[in-house]
């Protein structure tokens, strides 16, 4: 019987990915043994909007069943990702008087409560309240104030909220599939957990995760999350441009992107051609591969340029000594690193989940599994902190039986 199983669930616009891992060994060592990976086509979603809850449920069920089959074990709860342009993030300050001569755990808890005491609209839900730094008698940059002498304690909290209906739909689809959402995690934070190192977060780095319909940004400096954003464009934007530029159906444009597209035109031989469907059935035509690369490069140039301007508006570009880490499904395009280096004028690397992973780590070593792996690592961190949030084989079977009986009756 396996114990301490952690599952991450990434419900994307086109694919739903699941990762199951086991927390073993020294509880102080961050890491996860990958046991199973699953993916399924996402149904019932159009952008962030749910169009069919049953199709979404089936996507969740299929991806987790595949991961459980590979793992040889079942889970009863998941750490699920949430994203979209409905997400809002901002910082909040809290101030309390230190009750004794030095800061105690009770003081820290009180200042957290004060910082989180922000009125939320009835249609929004709090996802995260992450401590950024503490100040004792105006001394800044303190990561752990316990035991410090002073009279005034301040805390800066990074708060993330989401639309209540989006969160409710994710929980409902997961529950109907026979699982429970242990925690909803903002996808940019989960992705950053999978591909960024602590050293990079300290000197300054930004993760850019290009998904199907959205692009997630998470920027760090001095070990703190400084900026998150979910932008309304992604790999599907490139496919849409190919549909128009090549005059082909969506499925053929997607195939052309996956097999022939390059993000940097200079890497393509101008004499090379590829066969695409012609105007009549069973007819083909030769198209210059350079044309496909040009269409993709033009759109990516616009998308990455928008991200660069967003970071400049946040006054972060000059603080990113570790540069840019690209991940997500569209980051697998050849030449995207070279193009990004030109646009950002900074170091750029491709980010895939690797650090702290064991077992079947090669199975998740691709950009498209970044968020699902990051969610599983997030859950492993929570388990080490609290001792809660993990599944066991027995508890998973019992919980699923209870869920099935509840739905049946």
Buried (B, 14 or more C-beta within 10 A) or exposed (E): EBBBBBBBBBBBBBBBBBBBBBBBEEEEEBBBBBBBBBBBEBBBBEBBEBEEEEBBBBBBBBBBBBBBEBBEBBBBBBBBBBBBEBBBBEBBEBEBEBEEEBBBEEBBEBBBEBBBEEEEEEEBBEBBBBBBBBBBEEEEEBEEBEEBEBEBBBBBBBBBBBBBBBBEBBBBBBBBBBBBBBBBBBBBBBBBBBBBEEEBBBBBBBBBBBBBBBBBBBBBBBBBBBBBBBBEBBBBBBBBBBBEBBBBEEEBBBBBBEEBBBBBBEEBEEEEBBEBBEEEEEEEBEBBBBBBBBBBBBBBBEBBEEBBEBBEEBEBBEBBEBBBBBBBBBBBBEBBBBBBBEBBEBBBBBBBBEBBBBBBBEBBBBBBBBBBBBBBBBBBBBBBEEEEBBBBBEBBBEBBEEBEEEEEE
